[in-house]
Each structure stands twice: as structure tokens, then as C-alpha cells.
Amino acid sequence: MITVERFPMDIPYGWFFVAYSDELQAGDVKTVHYFGEELVLFRTLSGKAGLLEAYCAHLGAHLGHGGKVDQDGIRCPFHAWAYNTEGWATDVPYAKKMPPILSRRPCMKAFPIVEKNNVVWAWYHPEKAEPFFDLIEHEEIGQIAEEKWEELDRYHWTILSNPQEIAENGVDIAHFRYVHGMDDVPEGQTTYDRHLRRSIAEGQRTLPMPDGEMKTFPTRVETVQNGAGQKYTRITGITDTLLMVLATPVTKDKCELRFAFTHRKFDKDSMEYNIARMAIALVIGQTGVEGDIPIWNHKIHRKNPILCDGDGPIMQFREYFEQFYVPAEQRAAAE
């Protein structure tokens, strides 16, 4: 039997979704599996989120199974060792003398955490490098509390793919016709600036109205990729809509994909509200991500594909995304 390695690339580095902020309450402890390992996600009583390796540095108990938040840290269910969000052991309740190593360095692997846009983001880097670029904040998310924008409309899929393949889909112009039934997809203008990729496309979009009439709207679509894990799209023209695309690697060939939409707040009986809902349905359904999933789940990555005019800037995108991988020889030398 001949087997093919579907994806030769490893897990990329960057900021990645690990939870929605409003779904992680003070005192919560959750087991999650990201970046190729079991992890424990928790929120302290003072409100700070933490993400640690799952297994206690003492004798290996799983903190996600019976571990409890205690003030500003988490306690192991086995011997009650306490760790803060940075991975330092802060208390061993039965020890008369703390092991000296506990005062020299963190003994649990901890991930840098930032909360922005109602998302708990974790920084992953295979060599444990500290974050060297920032997340982008969306004004629209802040205006949800002011009731100017709708609450986040959230969707979630488990995909047998990786963040690069999912993001590359957006520059694969030709597939929009054959997978999504879209005849006119302008390539637009794209700029690259280190970890940032920004594209702007303008065109026409035809949507069915509530009365059955088809109506064409001028649209402007701006997409920004900020590292391997933060991507968002702003759509204007039909109605102002923001989509956060949140792809987090579980392993090198499995990914949790989340879409989170918000749009300007309209009366639910208005034409604007109905258009916004139809636009979201198009992105989610067969004309959008649901049409892509069967292909993502079974395709392989061709490192040197045979391309033609009309395919879109696929190789340019790959050159940009390559920066988010640590070369194998560099990783081997570090080990």
C-alpha cells in the first residue's frame, strides 16, 4: 500500500484562537488540544486567562481532570501544587522546603495570552520565541456592547487540513466558479508587509430579495491576514459586515475552523437586516465554506503545482506564508 504525506509543512507560528472570551468564565478549567498537544485553559478568579501544558511538572497528573482554579492560579488534583498563568509553581502546600528549581524558572510550559475582539489568543512558536508582532483590534467588536453592531454569529468546523491550506483558498480565484458557482470574482489588489497581507477587491454581488427579486449590489471586500492565525474580512456595499476567520491547528494536519460574523444593527424586519443575513448564509453554505470542506478534507499539498493564468496568486501567497514556519534544520539545531 502506497501512502502519501498530505501536508509536508509543520504547525506554523503566530497568534491563534483558543476560546471566545465570553465562554471562559472566572474559575473555569477546560482541556483543549492545540498545537499537537493536550493543554489546560483556565481563568483565574481575578479574570486572567492562562494556557499551560496539561500534565503537572510534579508527577504528571492532568490538570484538566480535577484541577481547580485557586485565586490567581490552578491547583493540581493529585498533590495540590499550584501554578500561575506564566507556569511558575507558586505553592506546594505540604512542602517544608520548596525545591530550589521552582525559584529559578517556570516548570510548566505556558503560552503568552492576549484577549482582543472577544477572543482569547495564544501565541504558539515551536522554539518558544516571545511574540514579535501584535494582534489587530476591530472597532466593530467594541461597538457590540453599544448596540451599534450585532452580537457575534458563530460557526465551528473540524477540518482535516491546516491554516495555510484554508487561507490559500482565498487566493485560488478559479475555484470560486467550479466549487461555489460564482462567475465573476475579481482578483483585486494585494500588498504584503512582513507578517501582514492585505487584499482589496471591488465588484458586483447579486442576491435574492425577500420578495424573490434578484438585485445586484456594488461590493468592496477587504481581507487582512496577520500572521498564520488572525484573518478577517470586511464587506461593504451590500451591508457592512465583519468576518473573523479563526483557524487553530490541532495537529499538523487537523484544524479547528471558526467563523464569527457581526454586522451593523438593523431592525429585524428591515431589508438591510435580511440582506446581511443572506450574505452570511452565502459565506457559510455551499456557496462558501461548506462547499470547500469536502475538498480540504481529502486534498494533498502540491509543493510544485502546475499552474496557469487565471489560477490567482497562489505561489505569491505561499512565499508570504512560508515565513511562519521554522525551518527543520533550524529546529534540529536548537534541540
C-alpha positions, 0 to 999 in steps of 0.5 A, spaced: 500 500 500 502 506 497 501 512 502 502 519 501 504 525 506 498 530 505 501 536 508 509 536 508 509 543 512 509 543 520 504 547 525 506 554 523 507 560 528 503 566 530 497 568 534 491 563 534 484 562 537 483 558 543 476 560 546 471 566 545 472 570 551 465 570 553 465 562 554 471 562 559 468 564 565 472 566 572 474 559 575 473 555 569 478 549 567 477 546 560 482 541 556 483 543 549 488 540 544 492 545 540 498 545 537 499 537 537 498 537 544 493 536 550 493 543 554 489 546 560 485 553 559 483 556 565 481 563 568 483 565 574 478 568 579 481 575 578 479 574 570 486 572 567 486 567 562 492 562 562 494 556 557 499 551 560 501 544 558 496 539 561 500 534 565 503 537 572 511 538 572 510 534 579 508 527 577 504 528 571 497 528 573 492 532 568 490 538 570 484 538 566 481 532 570 480 535 577 484 541 577 481 547 580 482 554 579 485 557 586 485 565 586 490 567 581 492 560 579 490 552 578 491 547 583 493 540 581 488 534 583 493 529 585 498 533 590 495 540 590 501 544 587 499 550 584 501 554 578 500 561 575 498 563 568 506 564 566 507 556 569 511 558 575 509 553 581 507 558 586 505 553 592 506 546 594 502 546 600 505 540 604 512 542 602 517 544 608 522 546 603 520 548 596 525 545 591 530 550 589 528 549 581 521 552 582 525 559 584 529 559 578 524 558 572 517 556 570 516 548 570 510 548 566 510 550 559 505 556 558 503 560 552 503 568 552 495 570 552 492 576 549 484 577 549 482 582 543 475 582 539 472 577 544 477 572 543 482 569 547 489 568 543 495 564 544 501 565 541 504 558 539 512 558 536 515 551 536 522 554 539 518 558 544 520 565 541 516 571 545 511 574 540 514 579 535 508 582 532 501 584 535 494 582 534 489 587 530 483 590 534 476 591 530 472 597 532 466 593 530 467 588 536 467 594 541 461 597 538 457 590 540 456 592 547 453 599 544 448 596 540 451 599 534 453 592 531 450 585 532 452 580 537 457 575 534 454 569 529 458 563 530 460 557 526 465 551 528 468 546 523 473 540 524 477 540 518 482 535 516 487 540 513 491 546 516 491 554 516 495 555 510 491 550 506 484 554 508 487 561 507 490 559 500 483 558 498 482 565 498 487 566 493 485 560 488 480 565 484 478 559 479 475 555 484 470 560 486 466 558 479 467 550 479 466 549 487 461 555 489 458 557 482 460 564 482 462 567 475 465 573 476 470 574 482 475 579 481 482 578 483 483 585 486 489 588 489 494 585 494 500 588 498 504 584 503 508 587 509 512 582 513 507 578 517 501 582 514 497 581 507 492 585 505 487 584 499 482 589 496 477 587 491 471 591 488 465 588 484 458 586 483 454 581 488 447 579 486 442 576 491 435 574 492 430 579 495 425 577 500 420 578 495 424 573 490 427 579 486 434 578 484 438 585 485 445 586 484 449 590 489 456 594 488 461 590 493 468 592 496 471 586 500 477 587 504 481 581 507 487 582 512 491 576 514 496 577 520 500 572 521 498 564 520 492 565 525 488 572 525 484 573 518 478 577 517 474 580 512 470 586 511 464 587 506 461 593 504 456 595 499 451 590 500 451 591 508 457 592 512 459 586 515 465 583 519 468 576 518 473 573 523 476 567 520 479 563 526 483 557 524 487 553 530 491 547 528 490 541 532 495 537 529 499 538 523 494 536 519 487 537 523 484 544 524 479 547 528 475 552 523 471 558 526 467 563 523 464 569 527 460 574 523 457 581 526 454 586 522 451 593 523 444 593 527 438 593 523 431 592 525 429 585 524 424 586 519 428 591 515 431 589 508 438 591 510 437 586 516 435 580 511 440 582 506 446 581 511 443 575 513 443 572 506 450 574 505 452 570 511 448 564 509 452 565 502 459 565 506 457 559 510 453 554 505 455 551 499 456 557 496 462 558 501 465 554 506 461 548 506 462 547 499 470 547 500 470 542 506 469 536 502 475 538 498 480 540 504 478 534 507 481 529 502 486 534 498 494 533 498 499 539 498 502 540 491 509 543 493 510 544 485 503 545 482 502 546 475 499 552 474 496 557 469 493 564 468 487 565 471 489 560 477 490 567 482 496 568 486 497 562 489 505 561 489 505 569 491 501 567 497 505 561 499 512 565 499 508 570 504 506 564 508 512 560 508 515 565 513 511 562 519 514 556 519 521 554 522 525 551 518 527 543 520 534 544 520 533 550 524 529 546 529 534 540 529 539 545 531 536 548 537 534 541 540 
